[in-house]
């Protein structure tokens, strides 16, 4: 989470006065200028990544928004953290002070303040950003109350735990106040909380507004991610793991405790894949009621003419960078391979990707065709590579060193991807003429990184194939994004996306890589705790076959990729959320009868 901390202050249970209002009948009716009527459903959804692009959850919410907006109209309200300043405004938030009956003027406890506006994404849903600094001084009292009511153990909390809890509590208070301000019945409120960072918000809402129907979605369990991040084997010993025991061993008691309590106490608990549902059942002691797979929004895909323009521009820039960094002229038909995502060296399969590139180099495929491999993974960037800037933009003729980094890092000697690329180049496996060349672009591609200066979605069309060799991946947005842009991909069966392709798209294991790519646009490589080099070889052989494919086969792979992506359209997947909303209301009604 962002470290630009903002906080809150005391007694959260106070209610804003109910509005004296007239009913506005009709599903999805606008509530911008009129409060909603008693028959309306009011859907709040909150996450640390609302208008705050950090990882995959931002993509989940921003691509899902338009379909939800079609159902709920402006009764859909996203709530996110206001971690922005005048000098660093959110590029995704467009403020409108008069939305929601000027809700930004509501007086809230703990000094919470609101900014209302719209999220600059397809559907333009209403969003409320909240300042929550004042909650921090009250956290000890809040922790005590959460221990008394739900058994949440915050005793050993550290790091971003207080930040997540302060924001979650503030979000719950804001939901209650907005519902009252807009004249909604408490029983008309659906409140959706994402990830452990908002878990305490769900519990606090149960305390102050028990009539609301709550949902909690786990995108990855905190303890499962920690097991993998600490180099332990998740799958070999999976059925033997106890979440509470592992939380104590890995110093994760607080995060695990609040996540588990939110899962158990939510009116409907959901996970993003069957893989994650199994993980929740084992580590959180509760199986989700609904699996809600992550879809994609077709509006993010450029039209054919624009796609061609982006592809040509992106390839030109990437090959220019490669030329300056290698001193080699790259052919127009260079095979450009890439991986991207969160900088988790083992979990995201960066280790397998790099070793696959070394194996691909050993096969001799690069002697037949230029192959450029890109690692598009944000790291601890200090600044753009000054020598490369001079070469690219000032017609310089400098030798860029080291020749695999486009940006200088603060920790080049300790970054694991950096170390592995350097080691492979030193061994002569990823350097020189006739071999695969790997370049590390360690920054967010937001269009203003100083070197590439093209956003990630605009660079995707320039790629020929992608690889996401994940060891731990509850869903896997990066391969879905890739095929949505018609770029075939290689992933693993340890991603929720990979399992979905195998079970719901392919329906069977497909033997040959090109056969799989032409049928689904996806190769799902087996991966487990003891198959590292088998996975490396599968990926290398797939890329070798693809590099030698003719134009007709490559086009077939691209069409198959787009067809598979169409099956993950949010308009299809949203039915699972409708099911979750219904279950949440049913369980809420049963709970209130007790």
C-alpha positions, -999 to +999 in steps of 0.1 A: +000+000+000+011+036-005+031+050+024+017+085+020-002+080+053-034+099+061-055+092+093-088+096+115-101+103+151-127+091+179-162+074+184-172+059+151-208+049+159-225+082+154-250+084+125-257+113+102-293+123+104-317+106+081-326+127+051-363+138+048-368+127+012-391+115-015-388+081-031-372+078-065-384+045-079-367+024-106-336+003-107-304+021-113-320+055-107-296+084-104-290+096-068-269+126-077-295+152-068-322+132-051-318+107-023-328+071-031-361+056-023-369+027+000-370+002-028-335+010-041-304-010-035-273+010-027-240-008-034-208+004-018-175-012-028-143-003-011-106-011-016-073+005-010-069+005-048-099+026-057-085+054-078-051+042-065-033+020-090-010-004-072-017-039-084-043-063-098-072-053-076-073-019-094-078-037-126-105-059-111-125-029-099-119-005-128-128-031-154-159-044-135-173-009-129-191-003-161-212-035-159-221-028-122-230+008-132-254-006-158-272-025-130-270+001-102-267+034-120-254+060-095-265+038-066-230+023-071-205+041-050-168+033-048-149+043-017-111+047-017-083+063+003-075+100-003-037+097-002-033+124-028-021+160-025-023+191-047+013+185-058+005+148-065-032+145-075-048+112-085-048+109-123-079+088-121-102+110-099-124+138-113-138+158-085-175+170-085-185+186-052-222+186-059-225+148-063-245+128-037-262+159-024-229+176-017-219+147+006-184+161+010-200+185+035-211+157+058-197+161+093-180+128+104-163+116+135-125+113+138-121+143+115-129+121+085-133+143+053-147+133+020-142+143-016-168+132-041-162+127-078-161+102-106-136+075-115-121+082-149-127+047-163-154+031-185-188+038-168-175+068-148-189+055-115-193+078-085-163+076-062-157+090-027-122+095-014-117+097+023-091+113+045-087+091+076-058+105+096-078+110+127-085+073+132-049+065+141-051+080+176-082+058+183-069+026+169-060+010+203-096+014+214-108+001+181-085-029+183-098-036+218-134-035+206-126-058+176-109-083+200-140-082+222-165-086+194-147-108+169-115-121+184-093-101+161-057-102+175-040-069+167-014-072+194+015-080+172+006-056+143+033-038+124+039-023+090+008-013+069-017-030+093-027+002+112-030+020+078-054-007+064-074-008+096-078+030+099-089+032+063-113+003+067-130+018+097-132+051+080-148+034+050-174+018+072-183+050+089-186+067+055-209+040+042-233+045+071-232+082+069-238+083+031-266+058+033-283+080+059-275+112+040-291+098+009-322+084+027-315+047+021-329+021+044-301+002+062-315-030+048-311-017+012-273-014+016-249-038+001-213-033+013-185-050-005-150-051+011-119-063-008-088-079+007-076-079+043-068-042+041-106-035+044-114-064+066-117-044+098-141-021+079-165-050+074-164-058+111-168-022+121-198-019+098-213-049+115-210-031+148-225+002+137-249-009+109-257-045+113-287-043+089-264-038+059-256-069+039-218-074+037-195-091+012-158-099+016-136-109-013-102-125-009-079-119-039-051-138-021-048-149+015-022-130+034-008-162+049-007-181+016+012-153+000+036-152+030+042-190+029+052-187-007+071-155-003+092-171+025+103-199+001+082-226+017+065-252-004+028-245-005+015-274-026+035-303-013+023-298+023-009-279+015-034-301+034-011-301+064-009-264+068-028-247+096-034-209+090-032-199+126+000-218+133+017-205+101+006-169+111+025-173+143+055-188+127+057-161+100+048-131+123+015-126+104-009-129+133-026-095+129-033-096+092-043-132+092-066-126+122-085-097+107-088-114+073-101-147+089-126-128+110-139-108+080-143-140+060-162-158+088-184-128+096-192-116+061-228-123+050-212-136+018-175-146+014-161-148-021-128-157-037-115-150-072-108-186-083-113-222-072-076-223-064-081-195-039-113-210-026-093-242-016-066-220+000-093-201+020-108-234+032-075-247+043-059-215+058-089-194+069-112-223+079-140-211+057-148-220+021-161-191+001-198-193-008-192-181-043-162-180-067-162-147-085-136-149-114-121-117-127-133-105-161-121-078-184-137-047-199-136-048-238-136-010-239-099-011-229-090-028-262-082-003-290-100-005-324-082-023-352-067+008-368-056+023-335-042-011-325-020-012-356-007+024-348+001+014-312+018-018-323+040+000-348+049+028-324+055+004-295+078-019-314+097+010-328+104+024-293+113-010-278+137-018-307+153+016-304+159+010-267+173-024-275+196-010-302+210+016-279+216-009-251+232-035-272+248-017-301+230-042-324+205-034-352+173-053-345+152-067-374+116-056-378+104-092-373+122-095-339+102-118-316+093-097-286+085-117-255+076-101-221+066-108-186+051-082-162+033-078-129+042-075-092+078-077-082+076-111-065+106-130-078+094-165-070+056-161-067+053-144-101+077-168-118+104-142-127+129-169-119+113-194-143+110-167-170+147-158-169+158-194-169+134-201-197+151-173-217+185-189-210+172-223-222+156-207-253+190-191-261+207-226-258+182-241-283+196-219-310+162-203-318+178-169-316+203-177-343+173-180-367+154-150-355+162-120-333+145-125-299+141-097-273+129-106-239+115-079-216+110-079-179+083-052-173+083-054-135+084-023-112+114-023-088+130+002-065+138+028-092+162+057-084+161+074-118+160+067-155+193+056-170+209+089-179+232+075-205+203+058-222+183+091-222+212+108-240+215+080-265+177+080-272+168+116-271+200+136-277+216+115-304+244+105-281+268+077-287+275+064-252+280+029-239+251+021-215+262+000-186+249-023-173+233-030-206+202-047-193+187-019-171+167+010-185+165+027-151+190+029-122+179+010-091+186+018-055+194-019-049+210-032-081+233-055-061+204-071-042+174-071-065+169-108-074+159-102-110+189-079-115+212-105-100+199-133-121+201-114-154+236-103-146+247-138-137+232-153-169+249-126-190+282-132-173+278-169-181+271-159-217+236-173-218+217-140-224+241-118-242+257-111-276+248-117-312+226-146-321+213-151-285+182-140-266+187-105-252+169-097-219+162-061-209+148-052-175+124-022-176+119-018-138+092+009-136+055+014-138+047+020-175+025+050-170+036+069-201+060+091-182+088+069-170+115+088-188+126+060-211+098+041-227+072+069-222+044+046-233+017+032-210+014-005-204-018-010-223-004+009-252+028-012-252+009-045-251+001-045-288+038-044-296+044-078-280+043-111-299+038-134-269+039-131-231+050-155-203+036-155-167+052-185-150+035-180-116+041-202-087+014-184-066-013-166-085-049-166-071-062-153-105-038-138-130-048-106-146-016-102-166-022-132-189-059-122-193-049-087-203-025-102-228-050-123-246-076-096-244-051-076-266-048-106-289-013-115-276-010-152-269+004-162-235+020-189-215+009-193-179+009-221-153-017-243-137-009-226-104-028-195-115-066-193-112-067-180-148-047-210-160-070-234-143-100-216-157-086-220-193-080-257-187-114-264-172-138-240-189-122-231-222-099-260-234-118-286-214-088-310-217-051-311-216-036-301-250-003-317-258+015-296-284+023-259-276+012-246-311-019-267-309-028-252-276-020-216-288-041-220-320-070-234-300-071-211-270-043-186-274-029-199-241-004-226-230-009-238-194+024-252-182+023-276-152+040-263-122+044-277-086+070-277-059+093-302-076+089-294-113+109-262-117+131-273-146+103-291-163+083-259-163+114-240-176+117-265-205+080-264-213+081-226-217+113-226-237+100-253-261+067-233-265+086-201-273+109-220-297+079-234-316+062-201-317+093-183-330+093-206-360+056-204-367+045-190-401+023-159-404-009-178-407-003-198-375+006-166-356-026-150-367-046-181-357-029-179-322-039-142-319-075-148-329-078-177-305-064-155-277-091-128-284-118-155-285-108-169-251-107-134-237-142-128-249-154-156-226-140-136-197-161-105-205-175-090-173-210-092-188-207-130-184-188-131-151-210-105-133-237-132-128-215-146-100-216-112-082-254-112-086-254-146-069-232-133-042-254-102-036-284-125-032-267-148-008-255-118+013-290-105+017-304-139+025-277-145+052-282-110+065-320-116+069-314-149+087-288-133+109-312-105+119-339-130+128-317-146+155 
